[in-house]
Each structure stands twice: as C-alpha cells, then as structure tokens.
Amino acid sequence: MSWAVGDRGAWTRRNWFVPLAALLLVVETAFAQSTDWSARGPEEAVILFDLCLFVPALYAFAYRRWLPIRALALRTAALIFLGFYIASHLVPAEAQRLIAELGWARTLGLAVLALIELKLMVEIVKLLFGGGADVETIAARSGAPTWVARLMLAEARFWKWLWRRISGR
C-alpha cells in the first residue's frame, strides 16, 4: 500500500471514524479535567454515555459496510468496554458512582471478550497451520486487513520452517 497524498485522502474518507474518535477523546479528556467533581451532577453519566454508547455507535455506523457482522459486533463490544475503562480513568475515584456500580459488568464483559478472542485465535491458528490457506482466505475468515493476513501467513511459515529444522523433518 502506497502512502501517496491521494491514498491518505482515500484512507481518511473510508476510516473517518479514526480522526473523529481521537478528537472526541481529546474533548472528553478536556471535559473531565475542567469539571468540578465535588458537585454531584450528571458529568459521570455524560462521559459514560459518550465513551460507551456514542463512540461505539459511530464505529458501527462507520464500518457497517466494510466489516462482516461478527467482526463488527465484536469490535463494537470491545469499544464499549474500552470506553468504560477510559471513563474509569477520566472520572476521579471519589466521584465514581455509576462506574463503581457497573464494575461487575466490566469484569464480566472483559472475560467474555477474552474468551471470544481466544476462540478466534484458535481458529486462526488452525487455519494458518492447517495448510492450504491463502491471504484472501485468512483475511476473509479473520476480519484482518490483507497486510495483516500476509504477516500472519509469513509468521506461520517461519514457525513451520523452524519446527522442521528442530525436529529434523
């Protein structure tokens, strides 16, 4: 992939979520640092709404045409939990009411996401080391970009080669 000026513009048009999410994160950080947390107000709920609902909804909207539904749902769920994690760092500990009450959901959600990621990793490793997989198949089944699929395939070939050298086969 070339990074000529025209390519960056096309990339930005397709991935408009990335600069927008960075901007929204800067805005949330500024909001959190300029808030008087001694007064009990809706600030914590606002930060949670923005990071756990608004940003993931934007992501789902931005990539709904480009990603398979399973990959989109998994990444959107991961963004929800990432938003919760970021919110827990933006809101001071003494002002955390909703975050403290929803802590169990974060732990449960992260455990579920870890299990899903583990399952996906096992499937990808089976696909890579099973033989006969090409870059397009890996990219389609894993939801990874083509360049990542190439790297995954190259790494699998390296480990197969190393195993043949060690085992003498």
Sequence and secondary structure as in RCSB ss.txt:
>XXXX:A:sequence
MSWAVGDRGAWTRRNWFVPLAALLLVVETAFAQSTDWSARGPEEAVILFDLCLFVPALYAFAYRRWLPIRALALR
TAALIFLGFYIASHLVPAEAQRLIAELGWARTLGLAVLALIELKLMVEIVKLLFGGGADVETIAARSGAPTWVAR
LMLAEARFWKWLWRRISGR
>XXXX:A:secstr
    HHHHHHHHHHTTHHHHHHHHHHHHHHHHHTS TTS  THHHHHHHIIIIIHHHHHHHHHTTTS HHHHHHH
HHHHHHHHHHHHHHHS GGG SHHHHTHHHHHHHHHHHHHHHHHHHHHHHHHHHHS   HHHHHHHH   HHHHH
HHHHHHHHHHHHHHHHHT 
